[in-house]
Amino acid sequence: RKKACGILTEMELDGDQIRDIVVGIGINVNTVTFPPELQDKATSLRREAGREFDRCQVLSEVISCFEEAYEVFEQTCDLSGLKAAYESILINRGEMVKVLDPNHPEEGIAEGIDERGRLLVRMADGNIRRIGAGEVSVRGLYAYV
């Protein structure tokens, strides 16, 4: 229940049209030690598997999986074809989450994603909030209690 990787996405709009999208993926591959503030939150493939990994092989596998997913995405230009697979491994599905929105922080239950990739969170009033940007923390994971 520790974090071995992270994804950062940036998007720039021109009016209501997407101009640029940058996706970054960071994977802790062979890291053995972490700074004190991350020791209870971070891990690596090596720490979890008990062996070293070839970084080029990891990169090759990530790119291959990304290409496969992108081919599915191209068929509909949304995430409808990937939704079931994504939700089957969504770590916070069914968990209490905290939406870290400075203007409107709330807690609710993560239900899954929609076809645009927004996290669906069932709020206390029963309404579903679609979270398309910002941060969501999961109780018990990554030091959110």
TORDOVO-937211 format. One record per residue: residue number from 1; residue in one letter; x, y, z of N, C-alpha, C in turn. Coordinates in Angstrom, 2 decimals. Atoms other than C-alpha are relative to their C-alpha. Last residue first. Layout:
N
+-----+--------+---------+---------+---------+---------+---------+---------+---------+---------+---------+
! num ! residu !     n.x !     n.y !     n.z !    ca.x !    ca.y !    ca.z !     c.x !     c.y !     c.z !
+-----+--------+---------+---------+---------+---------+---------+---------+---------+---------+---------+
! NUM !      A !       X !       Y !       Z !       X !       Y !       Z !       X !       Y !       Z !
...
+-----+--------+---------+---------+---------+---------+---------+---------+---------+---------+---------+
***
This chain:
145
+-----+--------+---------+---------+---------+---------+---------+---------+---------+---------+---------+
! num ! residu !     n.x !     n.y !     n.z !    ca.x !    ca.y !    ca.z !     c.x !     c.y !     c.z !
+-----+--------+---------+---------+---------+---------+---------+---------+---------+---------+---------+
! 145 !      V !    0.78 !    0.72 !   -1.01 !   -5.94 !    9.76 !    7.83 !   -1.30 !    0.73 !    0.23 !
! 144 !      Y !    1.23 !   -0.74 !   -0.25 !   -3.98 !   10.73 !    4.71 !   -0.83 !   -0.84 !    0.96 !
! 143 !      A !    0.02 !   -0.77 !   -1.24 !   -0.47 !    9.29 !    5.06 !   -1.22 !    0.90 !    0.17 !
! 142 !      Y !   -0.79 !   -1.20 !    0.20 !   -0.13 !    8.05 !    1.46 !   -0.14 !    0.99 !    1.16 !
! 141 !      L !   -1.09 !    0.10 !    0.96 !   -2.94 !    5.58 !    1.91 !    0.72 !    1.32 !   -0.04 !
! 140 !      G !   -0.84 !    1.13 !   -0.30 !   -5.13 !    5.20 !    4.99 !    1.15 !   -0.21 !   -0.98 !
! 139 !      R !   -0.21 !    0.29 !   -1.42 !   -7.85 !    7.46 !    3.65 !    0.87 !   -1.24 !    0.16 !
! 138 !      V !    0.71 !    1.20 !   -0.43 !   -7.34 !    8.17 !   -0.03 !    0.31 !   -0.25 !    1.46 !
! 137 !      S !   -0.76 !    0.84 !   -0.93 !   -6.36 !   11.64 !   -1.15 !   -0.90 !   -1.14 !    0.45 !
! 136 !      V !    0.90 !    0.78 !   -0.83 !   -7.74 !   13.31 !   -4.27 !    0.87 !   -0.86 !    0.88 !
! 135 !      E !   -0.46 !    1.16 !   -0.74 !   -5.84 !   16.03 !   -6.03 !   -1.12 !   -0.63 !    0.79 !
! 134 !      G !   -0.29 !   -0.20 !   -1.42 !   -6.63 !   18.50 !   -8.73 !    0.43 !   -1.29 !    0.65 !
! 133 !      A !   -1.31 !   -0.59 !   -0.23 !   -8.34 !   18.01 !  -12.07 !    0.18 !    0.19 !    1.50 !
! 132 !      G !   -0.82 !    0.06 !    1.20 !  -11.26 !   16.14 !  -13.55 !    1.39 !    0.57 !    0.17 !
! 131 !      I !   -1.24 !   -0.68 !   -0.30 !  -13.23 !   15.27 !  -10.42 !    0.94 !   -0.16 !   -1.20 !
! 130 !      R !   -1.01 !    0.41 !    0.96 !  -16.82 !   14.41 !  -11.28 !    1.26 !    0.85 !    0.22 !
! 129 !      R !   -0.85 !   -1.11 !    0.44 !  -19.09 !   14.76 !   -8.25 !    1.08 !   -0.55 !   -0.92 !
! 128 !      I !   -1.30 !    0.38 !    0.53 !  -21.87 !   12.22 !   -7.84 !    0.72 !    1.26 !   -0.47 !
! 127 !      N !   -0.35 !   -0.47 !    1.34 !  -24.77 !   13.25 !   -5.61 !    1.40 !   -0.47 !   -0.40 !
! 126 !      G !    0.39 !    0.98 !    1.01 !  -25.74 !   11.12 !   -2.64 !    0.31 !    0.41 !   -1.42 !
! 125 !      D !    1.40 !   -0.24 !    0.37 !  -25.73 !   14.00 !   -0.11 !   -0.49 !   -0.96 !   -1.08 !
! 124 !      A !    0.88 !    0.33 !   -1.12 !  -22.54 !   12.62 !    1.47 !   -1.48 !    0.18 !   -0.34 !
! 123 !      M !   -0.10 !   -0.88 !   -1.15 !  -20.73 !   12.78 !   -1.88 !   -1.03 !   -0.42 !    1.06 !
! 122 !      R !    1.34 !   -0.15 !   -0.57 !  -20.34 !    9.94 !   -4.35 !    0.12 !    0.78 !    1.31 !
! 121 !      V !    0.02 !    0.05 !   -1.46 !  -17.04 !   10.55 !   -6.14 !   -1.43 !    0.23 !    0.47 !
! 120 !      L !    1.37 !   -0.16 !   -0.47 !  -16.61 !    9.78 !   -9.84 !   -0.01 !   -0.20 !    1.50 !
! 119 !      L !    0.35 !    0.85 !   -1.13 !  -13.02 !   10.33 !  -10.94 !   -1.41 !    0.32 !    0.45 !
! 118 !      R !    0.21 !   -0.72 !   -1.27 !  -12.83 !   11.99 !  -14.34 !   -0.40 !   -1.01 !    1.08 !
! 117 !      G !   -1.07 !    0.27 !   -0.95 !  -11.36 !    9.85 !  -17.11 !   -0.15 !    0.73 !    1.32 !
! 116 !      R !   -1.03 !   -1.01 !    0.19 !  -13.51 !   11.30 !  -19.91 !    1.17 !   -0.16 !    0.98 !
! 115 !      E !   -0.66 !    0.20 !    1.30 !  -15.63 !    8.16 !  -20.17 !    1.07 !    1.04 !   -0.31 !
! 114 !      D !    0.92 !   -0.14 !    1.13 !  -16.41 !    8.35 !  -16.45 !    0.79 !   -0.14 !   -1.29 !
! 113 !      I !   -0.29 !   -1.12 !    0.89 !  -14.31 !    6.96 !  -13.63 !   -1.09 !    0.09 !   -1.06 !
! 112 !      G !   -0.59 !    0.43 !    1.26 !  -14.97 !    4.76 !  -10.60 !    0.36 !    1.23 !   -0.81 !
! 111 !      E !    0.86 !    0.98 !    0.67 !  -17.10 !    5.05 !   -7.46 !    0.63 !   -0.57 !   -1.26 !
! 110 !      A !   -0.40 !    0.13 !    1.40 !  -14.78 !    6.86 !   -5.05 !   -0.79 !   -1.13 !   -0.63 !
! 109 !      I !   -0.44 !    1.34 !    0.37 !  -16.72 !    7.48 !   -1.83 !    0.34 !   -0.03 !   -1.48 !
! 108 !      G !    1.00 !    0.87 !    0.57 !  -17.01 !   11.00 !   -0.44 !    0.61 !   -1.35 !   -0.31 !
! 107 !      E !   -0.30 !    1.42 !   -0.10 !  -15.20 !   13.82 !    1.30 !   -1.14 !   -0.79 !   -0.61 !
! 106 !      E !    1.09 !    0.89 !   -0.41 !  -15.26 !   17.48 !    0.36 !    0.53 !   -1.41 !    0.15 !
! 105 !      P !   -0.44 !    1.32 !   -0.46 !  -12.98 !   20.46 !   -0.23 !   -1.18 !   -0.82 !    0.51 !
! 104 !      H !    1.14 !    0.83 !   -0.36 !  -14.62 !   23.28 !   -2.28 !    0.45 !   -1.40 !    0.46 !
! 103 !      N !    1.26 !   -0.74 !    0.00 !  -12.40 !   26.23 !   -3.08 !   -1.19 !   -0.81 !    0.51 !
! 102 !      P !   -0.08 !   -1.12 !   -0.93 !   -9.05 !   24.68 !   -2.09 !   -1.31 !    0.81 !    0.08 !
! 101 !      D !    0.31 !   -1.18 !    0.79 !  -10.04 !   21.41 !   -3.77 !    0.00 !    1.19 !    0.94 !
! 100 !      L !   -0.81 !   -1.10 !   -0.52 !   -8.38 !   18.51 !   -1.99 !   -0.14 !    1.22 !   -0.90 !
!  99 !      V !   -0.29 !   -0.84 !    1.15 !  -11.15 !   15.98 !   -2.63 !    0.70 !    1.25 !    0.52 !
!  98 !      K !    0.14 !   -1.42 !   -0.29 !  -10.96 !   13.57 !    0.28 !    0.43 !    0.77 !   -1.23 !
!  97 !      V !   -1.03 !   -0.88 !    0.53 !  -11.57 !    9.92 !   -0.44 !   -0.29 !    1.44 !    0.41 !
!  96 !      M !    0.22 !   -1.39 !   -0.35 !  -13.46 !    7.16 !    1.33 !    1.16 !    0.82 !   -0.52 !
!  95 !      E !   -0.66 !   -0.56 !   -1.18 !  -12.90 !    3.93 !   -0.52 !   -0.43 !    1.44 !    0.24 !
!  94 !      G !    0.72 !    0.43 !   -1.19 !  -15.16 !    2.01 !   -2.90 !    0.57 !    0.55 !    1.30 !
!  93 !      R !    1.41 !    0.29 !    0.28 !  -12.66 !    2.41 !   -5.72 !   -0.66 !   -0.57 !    1.25 !
!  92 !      N !    0.88 !   -0.69 !   -0.94 !   -9.43 !    3.87 !   -4.30 !   -1.49 !   -0.23 !   -0.27 !
!  91 !      I !   -0.30 !    0.27 !   -1.41 !   -6.98 !    1.40 !   -5.81 !   -0.99 !    0.65 !    0.95 !
!  90 !      L !    0.05 !   -1.31 !   -0.66 !   -8.49 !    1.45 !   -9.30 !    0.09 !   -0.19 !    1.51 !
!  89 !      I !   -1.24 !   -0.17 !   -0.77 !   -7.38 !   -1.92 !  -10.72 !    0.04 !    1.33 !    0.75 !
!  88 !      S !   -0.32 !    1.27 !   -0.66 !  -10.74 !   -3.18 !  -12.04 !    1.28 !    0.10 !    0.83 !
!  87 !      E !    0.71 !    0.11 !   -1.27 !  -11.77 !    0.43 !  -12.71 !    0.34 !   -1.29 !    0.74 !
!  86 !      Y !   -0.53 !   -0.98 !   -0.95 !   -9.08 !    0.80 !  -15.36 !   -0.66 !   -0.15 !    1.37 !
!  85 !      A !   -1.34 !    0.45 !   -0.39 !  -10.05 !   -2.42 !  -17.14 !    0.60 !    0.93 !    1.04 !
!  84 !      A !    0.13 !    1.21 !   -0.82 !  -13.73 !   -1.44 !  -17.13 !    1.36 !   -0.50 !    0.49 !
!  83 !      K !    0.61 !   -0.27 !   -1.30 !  -13.07 !    2.13 !  -18.34 !   -0.04 !   -1.25 !    0.90 !
!  82 !      L !   -0.99 !    0.34 !   -1.02 !  -10.67 !    1.33 !  -21.18 !   -0.57 !    0.05 !    1.41 !
!  81 !      G !   -0.55 !    1.32 !    0.28 !  -13.14 !    1.26 !  -24.07 !    1.02 !   -0.48 !    1.02 !
!  80 !      S !    1.04 !    1.01 !   -0.15 !  -15.13 !    4.18 !  -22.63 !    0.52 !   -1.41 !   -0.24 !
!  79 !      L !   -0.49 !    1.14 !   -0.77 !  -11.96 !    6.25 !  -22.18 !   -1.04 !   -1.11 !    0.16 !
!  78 !      D !    0.29 !   -0.16 !   -1.42 !  -12.62 !    8.78 !  -24.94 !    0.47 !   -1.27 !    0.71 !
!  77 !      C !   -0.50 !   -1.30 !   -0.48 !  -11.59 !    9.32 !  -28.54 !   -0.50 !    0.33 !    1.40 !
!  76 !      T !    1.15 !   -0.78 !   -0.49 !  -13.76 !    6.32 !  -29.51 !    0.37 !    1.42 !    0.39 !
!  75 !      Q !    1.25 !    0.50 !    0.57 !  -11.44 !    4.07 !  -31.57 !   -1.20 !    0.86 !    0.38 !
!  74 !      E !    0.21 !   -0.57 !    1.33 !   -8.35 !    6.16 !  -30.75 !   -1.34 !   -0.43 !   -0.62 !
!  73 !      F !    0.49 !   -1.37 !   -0.13 !   -8.64 !    5.21 !  -27.06 !   -0.34 !    0.61 !   -1.36 !
!  72 !      V !    1.39 !    0.12 !   -0.45 !   -8.25 !    1.51 !  -27.85 !   -0.64 !    1.39 !    0.10 !
!  71 !      E !    0.74 !    0.55 !    1.14 !   -5.10 !    2.25 !  -29.86 !   -1.48 !   -0.17 !    0.35 !
!  70 !      Y !    0.26 !   -1.10 !    0.91 !   -3.89 !    4.47 !  -27.00 !   -0.77 !   -0.47 !   -1.24 !
!  69 !      A !    1.11 !   -0.79 !   -0.54 !   -4.27 !    1.61 !  -24.54 !   -0.36 !    1.14 !   -0.94 !
!  68 !      E !    1.22 !    0.82 !    0.07 !   -2.10 !   -0.65 !  -26.68 !   -1.21 !    0.79 !    0.48 !
!  67 !      E !    0.40 !    0.07 !    1.41 !    0.50 !    2.12 !  -27.13 !   -1.28 !   -0.82 !   -0.18 !
!  66 !      F !    0.56 !   -1.30 !    0.37 !    0.61 !    2.79 !  -23.39 !   -0.50 !   -0.02 !   -1.44 !
!  65 !      C !    1.34 !   -0.07 !   -0.61 !    1.09 !   -0.91 !  -22.65 !   -0.68 !    1.31 !   -0.37 !
!  64 !      S !    0.83 !    0.98 !    0.68 !    4.02 !   -1.06 !  -25.09 !   -1.44 !    0.05 !    0.53 !
!  63 !      I !    0.33 !   -0.56 !    1.32 !    5.51 !    2.16 !  -23.72 !   -0.92 !   -0.96 !   -0.76 !
!  62 !      V !    0.91 !   -1.13 !   -0.21 !    5.34 !    0.83 !  -20.16 !   -0.44 !    0.57 !   -1.35 !
!  61 !      E !    1.32 !    0.53 !   -0.39 !    6.84 !   -2.50 !  -21.18 !   -1.02 !    1.11 !    0.19 !
!  60 !      S !    0.57 !    0.67 !    1.16 !    9.74 !   -0.83 !  -23.03 !   -1.40 !   -0.53 !    0.30 !
!  59 !      L !    0.46 !   -1.04 !    0.92 !   10.39 !    1.50 !  -20.09 !   -0.67 !   -0.61 !   -1.23 !
!  58 !      V !    1.18 !   -0.61 !   -0.63 !   10.56 !   -1.46 !  -17.71 !   -0.58 !    1.06 !   -0.92 !
!  57 !      Q !    1.09 !    0.97 !    0.14 !   12.93 !   -3.26 !  -20.10 !   -1.28 !    0.55 !    0.62 !
!  56 !      C !    0.41 !   -0.02 !    1.41 !   15.14 !   -0.17 !  -20.36 !   -1.15 !   -0.97 !   -0.25 !
!  55 !      R !    0.81 !   -1.20 !    0.25 !   15.20 !    0.14 !  -16.56 !   -0.49 !    0.07 !   -1.45 !
!  54 !      D !   -0.64 !   -0.70 !    1.10 !   16.43 !   -3.44 !  -16.14 !   -0.90 !    1.18 !   -0.37 !
!  53 !      F !    0.66 !    0.00 !    1.30 !   15.01 !   -4.47 !  -12.79 !    0.86 !    0.74 !   -1.01 !
!  52 !      E !   -0.20 !   -1.16 !    0.87 !   16.73 !   -5.39 !   -9.55 !   -0.73 !   -0.19 !   -1.32 !
!  51 !      R !   -1.04 !    0.17 !    1.01 !   15.27 !   -7.99 !   -7.19 !    0.13 !    1.28 !   -0.81 !
!  50 !      G !   -1.21 !    0.57 !   -0.58 !   13.18 !   -8.23 !   -4.03 !    1.10 !   -0.27 !   -1.01 !
!  49 !      A !   -0.28 !    1.30 !    0.62 !    9.89 !   -7.76 !   -5.90 !    1.24 !   -0.68 !    0.58 !
!  48 !      E !    1.18 !    0.87 !   -0.04 !    8.48 !   -4.94 !   -3.72 !    0.30 !   -1.41 !   -0.52 !
!  47 !      R !    0.36 !    0.30 !   -1.39 !   11.77 !   -3.24 !   -2.92 !   -1.17 !   -0.97 !    0.07 !
!  46 !      R !   -1.03 !    0.83 !   -0.63 !   12.96 !   -3.53 !   -6.50 !   -0.36 !   -0.38 !    1.43 !
!  45 !      L !    0.17 !    1.35 !    0.54 !    9.71 !   -2.21 !   -7.97 !    0.99 !   -0.96 !    0.66 !
!  44 !      S !   -0.52 !    0.16 !    1.36 !   10.01 !    0.77 !   -5.66 !   -0.29 !   -1.42 !   -0.48 !
!  43 !      T !   -0.69 !    1.27 !    0.19 !    8.37 !    2.07 !   -2.50 !    0.52 !   -0.04 !   -1.43 !
!  42 !      A !   -0.58 !    0.34 !    1.30 !    7.06 !    5.34 !   -1.15 !    0.64 !   -1.38 !    0.02 !
!  41 !      K !    0.90 !   -0.24 !    1.13 !    4.66 !    6.30 !    1.65 !    0.50 !   -0.57 !   -1.31 !
!  40 !      D !    1.26 !    0.69 !   -0.27 !    6.15 !    5.23 !    5.02 !   -0.99 !    0.13 !   -1.16 !
!  39 !      Q !   -0.20 !    1.41 !   -0.29 !    9.70 !    6.03 !    3.92 !   -1.30 !   -0.76 !    0.26 !
!  38 !      L !    0.67 !    0.86 !    0.98 !    8.74 !    9.31 !    2.25 !    0.04 !   -1.49 !    0.34 !
!  37 !      E !    1.39 !   -0.43 !    0.15 !    9.50 !   11.87 !    5.01 !   -0.79 !   -0.87 !   -1.00 !
!  36 !      P !    0.85 !    0.33 !   -1.15 !   12.64 !    9.93 !    5.99 !   -1.47 !    0.36 !   -0.19 !
!  35 !      P !   -0.15 !   -0.97 !   -1.08 !   14.13 !   10.19 !    2.49 !   -0.98 !   -0.32 !    1.13 !
!  34 !      F !    0.76 !   -1.22 !    0.25 !   13.90 !    6.96 !    0.50 !    0.26 !    0.97 !    1.15 !
!  33 !      T !    0.31 !   -0.82 !   -1.17 !   16.18 !    3.95 !    0.31 !   -0.71 !    1.28 !   -0.44 !
!  32 !      V !   -0.05 !    0.84 !   -1.19 !   16.41 !    1.09 !   -2.20 !   -0.39 !    0.79 !    1.24 !
!  31 !      T !   -0.27 !   -0.77 !   -1.21 !   15.43 !    2.73 !   -5.48 !   -0.07 !   -0.93 !    1.22 !
!  30 !      N !   -0.98 !    0.70 !   -0.84 !   15.59 !    0.27 !   -8.35 !    0.38 !    0.76 !    1.26 !
!  29 !      V !   -0.35 !    1.33 !    0.50 !   12.47 !    1.21 !  -10.31 !    0.93 !   -0.72 !    0.97 !
!  28 !      N !   -1.12 !    0.37 !   -0.88 !   10.69 !    4.14 !   -8.71 !    0.36 !   -1.44 !   -0.35 !
!  27 !      I !    0.05 !    1.32 !   -0.62 !    8.53 !    5.04 !  -11.69 !    1.24 !   -0.19 !    0.86 !
!  26 !      G !   -1.21 !    0.27 !   -0.78 !    7.77 !    8.56 !  -12.88 !   -0.17 !   -1.33 !    0.71 !
!  25 !      I !    0.12 !    1.16 !   -0.88 !    5.29 !    9.07 !  -15.68 !    1.33 !   -0.17 !    0.71 !
!  24 !      G !   -1.25 !    0.48 !   -0.56 !    4.81 !   12.38 !  -17.45 !   -0.26 !   -1.15 !    0.96 !
!  23 !      V !    0.21 !    1.04 !   -0.99 !    1.99 !   13.32 !  -19.76 !    1.37 !   -0.47 !    0.46 !
!  22 !      V !   -1.25 !    0.64 !   -0.38 !    2.05 !   16.60 !  -21.65 !   -0.32 !   -1.00 !    1.09 !
!  21 !      I !    0.11 !    0.90 !   -1.14 !   -1.02 !   17.84 !  -23.49 !    1.37 !   -0.61 !    0.22 !
!  20 !      D !   -1.10 !    0.90 !   -0.33 !   -1.05 !   20.84 !  -25.78 !   -0.38 !   -0.89 !    1.17 !
!  19 !      R !   -1.16 !   -0.38 !    0.79 !   -3.60 !   23.03 !  -27.59 !    1.14 !   -0.99 !    0.22 !
!  18 !      I !   -1.28 !    0.42 !   -0.57 !   -6.86 !   21.54 !  -26.36 !    1.12 !    0.38 !   -0.95 !
!  17 !      Q !   -0.72 !    1.04 !    0.74 !   -9.79 !   23.54 !  -27.66 !    1.32 !   -0.32 !    0.69 !
!  16 !      D !    0.48 !    1.28 !   -0.51 !  -12.19 !   25.49 !  -25.40 !    0.64 !   -1.18 !   -0.74 !
!  15 !      G !    1.47 !   -0.08 !   -0.08 !  -10.35 !   28.77 !  -25.80 !   -0.51 !   -1.28 !    0.62 !
!  14 !      D !    0.12 !   -1.19 !    0.83 !   -6.80 !   27.66 !  -26.59 !   -1.51 !    0.19 !   -0.16 !
!  13 !      L !    1.15 !   -0.22 !    0.87 !   -6.25 !   25.21 !  -23.79 !    0.17 !    1.27 !   -0.81 !
!  12 !      E !    0.19 !   -1.41 !    0.30 !   -3.07 !   23.95 !  -22.20 !   -1.12 !    0.12 !   -1.00 !
!  11 !      M !    0.73 !   -0.29 !    1.22 !   -2.88 !   20.58 !  -20.50 !   -0.12 !    1.50 !   -0.17 !
!  10 !      E !    0.17 !   -1.44 !    0.18 !   -0.51 !   19.14 !  -17.95 !   -0.72 !    0.20 !   -1.32 !
!   9 !      T !    0.50 !   -0.44 !    1.29 !   -0.50 !   15.59 !  -16.71 !   -0.18 !    1.50 !    0.03 !
!   8 !      L !    0.27 !   -1.43 !    0.03 !    1.62 !   14.13 !  -13.95 !   -0.50 !    0.33 !   -1.39 !
!   7 !      I !    0.31 !   -0.53 !    1.32 !    1.61 !   10.44 !  -13.17 !   -0.29 !    1.49 !    0.14 !
!   6 !      G !    0.91 !   -1.13 !    0.03 !    3.20 !    8.78 !  -10.19 !   -0.17 !    0.49 !   -1.43 !
!   5 !      C !   -0.06 !   -0.83 !    1.20 !    4.95 !    5.57 !   -9.38 !   -0.99 !    1.15 !    0.12 !
!   4 !      A !   -1.21 !    0.31 !    0.76 !    5.84 !    3.18 !   -6.58 !    0.12 !    0.87 !   -1.25 !
!   3 !      K !   -0.01 !   -0.52 !    1.36 !    3.35 !    4.42 !   -3.96 !    1.34 !   -0.28 !   -0.68 !
!   2 !      K !   -0.86 !   -1.16 !    0.18 !    2.86 !    2.32 !   -0.86 !    0.04 !    0.36 !   -1.46 !
!   1 !      R !    0.82 !   -1.20 !    0.00 !    0.00 !    0.00 !    0.00 !    0.86 !    1.26 !    0.00 !
+-----+--------+---------+---------+---------+---------+---------+---------+---------+---------+---------+
***
